[in-house]
Amino acid sequence: MDQLIGPVVIGGVGGSGTRLIAEMLRRIGIHLGRDLNSSADNLWFTMLFRRPRWFERSVDSGGSSEILQALEWFEDAMLGRLRLGLELDRFLDDAVDELVAQGLDLPFMEERRRRFVQWGSVVPDEVDQWGWKEPNSHIYLEFLAQHFGRRMRYVHVIRDGIEIVRRGNHLQLVNWGPLFGMSFAAEQLPSDPAALRTAALDYWIAANLRALRVGPTLFGDRFLVLNLNHLRRDPVPSVTRLLDHVDADTSRERVSSLAALSEPPTHPPVPADYVGLTDHQRQGFAALGFEIPAP
């Protein structure tokens, strides 16, 4: 464990395709955690950090000490060196309470906590490189940079905003929208499809533009943007860039094997949704590298 490399962190707006990137990194032996869901989200990171109320309180208090302490606990658990104490115990109580208030099942959260406490003090099997995939990670870029410094590499996955909206994953909009001037309770999301699409696209633009502005400043060439639409159209260049980013072997055999995991796009007709884009949204799509058909 002394020579363990990492972390490699995968994030993005929900529905961007982070699961595919996580699977590629797992195939080359990068340890992404022992408590994952079917999308390969690291459920320990979710438990500790998918908490907008706590995040807001921590930031508003004028310091980052609580968030940095949580990152230290998370790293310790990932590497099997977690030490229990009253402060951590209280923190986990608050974390479980906030996620249950978000609608997660109490027994599910109690199991996450149990595994965090039990497995976090057990060194994982032989691992050379570690990291995690959790879409919400992009919210914490500044804090990740403070805690991990040059040890960390980040992969930000981005996907066409219309595809994101059609997938109907609005959890980040509910949780983190207030950071971008958009405040919705889950039960208060616009019922009108056009209004909901506008809100979701506005969040997709704001969140990605922030990540692409902040990430390179904090991490330099240790911040990689992967466009899922490009990867699906022509996977070899994107897979090669990903492997280069994590200092992995880029042999033809390995690249071909990972590229085969990507499903080719189906090339649907130009969606009518594009016609209703606002000027602001058109500018956002262009800034993020996506072409917009003329209305």
C-alpha positions as CSV (number, residue, x, y, z in Angstrom):
1,M,0.0,0.0,0.0
2,D,3.0,2.4,0.4
3,Q,3.3,2.8,-3.3
4,L,-0.5,3.2,-4.0
5,I,-1.2,5.7,-6.7
6,G,-4.2,7.9,-6.7
7,P,-6.9,8.9,-6.5
8,V,-8.4,9.0,-10.0
9,V,-11.9,10.7,-9.6
10,I,-14.7,10.5,-12.2
11,G,-17.5,13.0,-12.0
12,G,-20.1,14.8,-14.2
13,V,-23.7,15.9,-14.3
14,G,-26.0,12.9,-13.7
15,G,-26.5,10.8,-16.8
16,S,-23.3,11.9,-18.5
17,G,-21.9,8.4,-18.9
18,T,-19.6,8.2,-15.9
19,R,-20.6,4.5,-15.5
20,L,-18.8,3.6,-18.8
21,I,-15.6,5.4,-17.8
22,A,-15.7,3.7,-14.4
23,E,-16.0,0.3,-16.0
24,M,-13.0,1.0,-18.2
25,L,-10.9,2.0,-15.2
26,R,-12.0,-1.1,-13.3
27,R,-11.0,-3.3,-16.2
28,I,-7.4,-2.0,-16.0
29,G,-7.3,-2.7,-12.3
30,I,-8.0,0.7,-10.6
31,H,-9.7,0.1,-7.3
32,L,-12.9,2.3,-7.2
33,G,-14.2,1.0,-3.9
34,R,-15.8,-2.0,-2.2
35,D,-19.4,-0.6,-1.8
36,L,-20.7,0.3,-5.2
37,N,-24.2,0.4,-6.7
38,S,-25.1,-1.0,-10.2
39,S,-23.9,2.3,-11.8
40,A,-20.5,1.9,-10.0
41,D,-21.2,4.9,-7.8
42,N,-19.0,4.9,-4.7
43,L,-21.7,4.7,-2.0
44,W,-19.4,5.9,0.7
45,F,-18.7,9.1,-1.2
46,T,-22.5,9.4,-1.7
47,M,-23.2,9.0,2.0
48,L,-20.6,11.5,3.1
49,F,-20.9,14.1,0.4
50,R,-24.3,14.1,-1.5
51,R,-25.5,16.4,1.2
52,P,-26.4,19.9,0.0
53,R,-27.6,21.2,3.4
54,W,-24.4,20.2,5.1
55,F,-22.3,21.5,2.2
56,E,-24.1,24.9,2.4
57,R,-23.6,25.1,6.2
58,S,-19.9,24.1,5.9
59,V,-19.2,26.8,3.2
60,D,-21.3,29.5,5.0
61,S,-19.4,28.9,8.2
62,G,-16.4,30.6,6.5
63,G,-14.1,27.6,6.4
64,S,-13.6,24.2,4.7
65,S,-12.4,22.3,7.7
66,E,-15.5,20.0,8.0
67,I,-15.3,19.1,4.3
68,L,-11.6,18.5,4.4
69,Q,-12.1,16.3,7.5
70,A,-14.7,14.3,5.7
71,L,-12.3,13.8,2.8
72,E,-9.7,12.5,5.2
73,W,-12.2,10.0,6.7
74,F,-13.2,9.0,3.2
75,E,-9.6,8.4,2.0
76,D,-8.8,6.5,5.2
77,A,-11.8,4.2,4.7
78,M,-10.9,3.6,1.0
79,L,-7.4,2.6,2.0
80,G,-8.5,0.5,5.0
81,R,-7.0,2.7,7.8
82,L,-10.2,4.3,9.3
83,R,-10.1,4.9,13.0
84,L,-13.4,5.3,14.8
85,G,-14.2,8.1,17.3
86,L,-17.0,10.2,18.7
87,E,-16.6,13.0,16.1
88,L,-16.8,10.5,13.2
89,D,-19.8,8.8,14.9
90,R,-21.7,12.0,15.1
91,F,-20.8,12.9,11.6
92,L,-22.2,9.6,10.3
93,D,-25.4,10.1,12.3
94,D,-25.9,13.5,10.5
95,A,-25.1,12.1,7.1
96,V,-27.6,9.2,7.4
97,D,-30.3,11.6,8.7
98,E,-29.8,14.0,5.8
99,L,-29.9,11.3,3.1
100,V,-33.0,9.7,4.6
101,A,-34.6,13.1,4.5
102,Q,-33.8,13.2,0.8
103,G,-35.8,10.0,0.4
104,L,-33.3,7.2,0.7
105,D,-34.3,4.1,2.6
106,L,-33.2,4.0,6.3
107,P,-32.1,0.3,6.2
108,F,-30.2,1.0,3.0
109,M,-28.3,3.9,4.7
110,E,-27.7,2.0,7.9
111,E,-26.1,-0.7,5.8
112,R,-23.9,1.9,4.0
113,R,-22.8,3.1,7.4
114,R,-22.1,-0.4,8.7
115,R,-19.9,-1.2,5.7
116,F,-18.1,2.1,5.9
117,V,-17.2,1.5,9.6
118,Q,-16.4,-2.2,9.2
119,W,-14.7,-2.3,5.8
120,G,-13.0,1.0,6.2
121,S,-10.6,-0.4,8.8
122,V,-9.6,-3.4,6.6
123,V,-6.9,-2.9,4.0
124,P,-8.3,-3.9,0.5
125,D,-6.7,-6.7,-1.5
126,E,-3.6,-5.9,-3.5
127,V,-4.2,-2.6,-5.2
128,D,-1.7,-0.4,-7.1
129,Q,-4.0,2.5,-8.0
130,W,-7.3,3.7,-6.5
131,G,-10.0,6.3,-7.0
132,W,-13.8,6.5,-7.2
133,K,-16.7,7.4,-9.5
134,E,-19.5,9.5,-8.1
135,P,-21.1,12.1,-10.4
136,N,-21.5,14.7,-7.6
137,S,-17.7,14.8,-7.2
138,H,-17.5,17.9,-9.5
139,I,-19.2,20.0,-6.8
140,Y,-16.2,19.4,-4.6
141,L,-13.4,20.3,-7.0
142,E,-11.9,23.0,-4.9
143,F,-11.9,20.9,-1.8
144,L,-10.5,17.8,-3.6
145,A,-7.7,20.0,-4.8
146,Q,-7.0,21.2,-1.3
147,H,-6.9,17.7,0.2
148,F,-5.3,15.7,-2.5
149,G,-3.1,18.2,-4.3
150,R,-1.0,16.8,-7.1
151,R,-1.8,13.2,-6.1
152,M,-5.2,13.4,-7.7
153,R,-6.4,13.2,-11.3
154,Y,-9.9,14.0,-12.4
155,V,-12.0,12.9,-15.3
156,H,-15.0,15.0,-16.1
157,V,-17.5,13.3,-18.4
158,I,-19.8,15.4,-20.5
159,R,-22.7,14.5,-22.7
160,D,-25.2,16.3,-25.0
161,G,-27.6,18.2,-22.8
162,I,-30.7,17.1,-24.7
163,E,-29.8,13.4,-24.1
164,I,-29.2,14.2,-20.4
165,V,-32.6,15.9,-20.0
166,R,-34.4,13.1,-21.8
167,R,-33.0,10.6,-19.3
168,G,-35.0,12.3,-16.6
169,N,-32.3,12.4,-14.0
170,H,-33.0,15.7,-12.1
171,L,-31.5,14.8,-8.8
172,Q,-28.5,17.1,-9.2
173,L,-30.8,19.9,-10.2
174,V,-32.7,19.4,-6.9
175,N,-29.6,19.0,-4.7
176,W,-27.2,21.5,-6.2
177,G,-29.4,23.9,-8.3
178,P,-29.2,26.5,-5.5
179,L,-25.5,26.8,-6.1
180,F,-26.3,28.1,-9.6
181,G,-29.4,30.2,-8.6
182,M,-31.9,27.5,-9.3
183,S,-33.9,26.3,-6.3
184,F,-36.4,23.4,-6.5
185,A,-37.6,21.0,-4.0
186,A,-38.2,17.5,-5.5
187,E,-41.9,17.9,-5.3
188,Q,-41.7,21.4,-6.8
189,L,-40.0,20.7,-10.1
190,P,-41.9,22.3,-13.0
191,S,-44.7,20.0,-14.1
192,D,-44.7,21.6,-17.6
193,P,-42.3,19.6,-19.8
194,A,-40.9,22.7,-21.5
195,A,-40.3,24.5,-18.1
196,L,-38.6,21.4,-16.7
197,R,-36.5,21.0,-19.8
198,T,-35.4,24.6,-19.5
199,A,-34.4,24.3,-15.8
200,A,-32.6,21.0,-16.4
201,L,-30.7,22.4,-19.4
202,D,-29.8,25.5,-17.5
203,Y,-28.3,23.4,-14.7
204,W,-26.4,21.2,-17.2
205,I,-24.9,24.3,-18.8
206,A,-24.0,26.0,-15.5
207,A,-22.6,23.0,-13.8
208,N,-20.5,21.9,-16.7
209,L,-19.2,25.4,-17.5
210,R,-18.2,25.8,-13.9
211,A,-16.3,22.5,-13.9
212,L,-14.5,23.4,-17.1
213,R,-13.6,26.8,-15.7
214,V,-12.5,25.7,-12.3
215,G,-11.0,22.2,-13.0
216,P,-8.1,23.2,-15.3
217,T,-7.2,26.1,-13.0
218,L,-7.0,23.8,-10.0
219,F,-5.5,20.7,-11.6
220,G,-3.9,21.7,-14.9
221,D,-3.2,18.7,-17.1
222,R,-4.4,16.4,-14.3
223,F,-8.0,17.5,-15.3
224,L,-9.4,15.6,-18.3
225,V,-12.7,16.3,-20.1
226,L,-14.2,13.3,-21.9
227,N,-17.1,13.9,-24.3
228,L,-19.3,10.8,-24.3
229,N,-20.8,11.6,-27.7
230,H,-17.3,11.8,-29.2
231,L,-16.3,8.5,-27.4
232,R,-19.3,6.7,-28.8
233,R,-18.8,8.0,-32.3
234,D,-15.0,7.2,-32.4
235,P,-13.9,5.5,-29.2
236,V,-10.2,4.8,-29.8
237,P,-9.0,8.4,-29.4
238,S,-11.0,9.0,-26.3
239,V,-9.9,5.7,-24.7
240,T,-6.3,6.4,-25.5
241,R,-6.6,9.8,-23.9
242,L,-8.2,8.2,-20.8
243,L,-5.4,5.7,-20.5
244,D,-2.7,8.3,-21.0
245,H,-4.4,10.4,-18.3
246,V,-4.0,7.6,-15.7
247,D,-0.5,6.5,-16.9
248,A,-1.8,3.2,-18.1
249,D,-0.7,1.0,-20.9
250,T,-2.0,2.2,-24.3
251,S,-1.3,-0.9,-26.3
252,R,-3.5,-1.6,-29.3
253,E,-5.0,-4.7,-27.6
254,R,-6.0,-2.8,-24.5
255,V,-7.4,0.2,-26.3
256,S,-9.4,-2.1,-28.6
257,S,-10.7,-4.1,-25.7
258,L,-11.9,-1.0,-23.8
259,A,-13.2,0.7,-26.9
260,A,-15.5,-2.3,-27.5
261,L,-17.3,-1.5,-24.3
262,S,-18.8,1.6,-25.9
263,E,-22.1,1.3,-27.7
264,P,-22.2,3.2,-31.0
265,P,-24.7,6.0,-31.3
266,T,-28.0,5.3,-32.9
267,H,-28.2,8.6,-34.8
268,P,-31.8,9.6,-34.0
269,P,-33.4,12.4,-36.0
270,V,-32.7,15.9,-34.9
271,P,-34.9,16.4,-31.8
272,A,-37.6,19.0,-31.8
273,D,-36.4,20.0,-28.4
274,Y,-33.6,22.0,-30.0
275,V,-36.0,24.4,-31.6
276,G,-37.1,25.8,-28.2
277,L,-33.6,26.5,-26.9
278,T,-33.1,30.0,-25.6
279,D,-30.2,32.2,-26.8
280,H,-28.5,31.6,-23.4
281,Q,-28.8,27.9,-23.9
282,R,-27.5,28.0,-27.5
283,Q,-24.5,29.9,-26.3
284,G,-24.0,27.4,-23.5
285,F,-24.2,24.4,-25.9
286,A,-21.6,26.1,-28.2
287,A,-19.3,26.9,-25.2
288,L,-19.4,23.3,-24.2
289,G,-18.5,22.1,-27.7
290,F,-21.9,20.9,-29.0
291,E,-23.3,21.9,-32.3
292,I,-26.9,23.2,-32.4
293,P,-29.0,22.7,-35.5
294,A,-30.6,25.8,-36.8
295,P,-34.3,26.2,-35.7
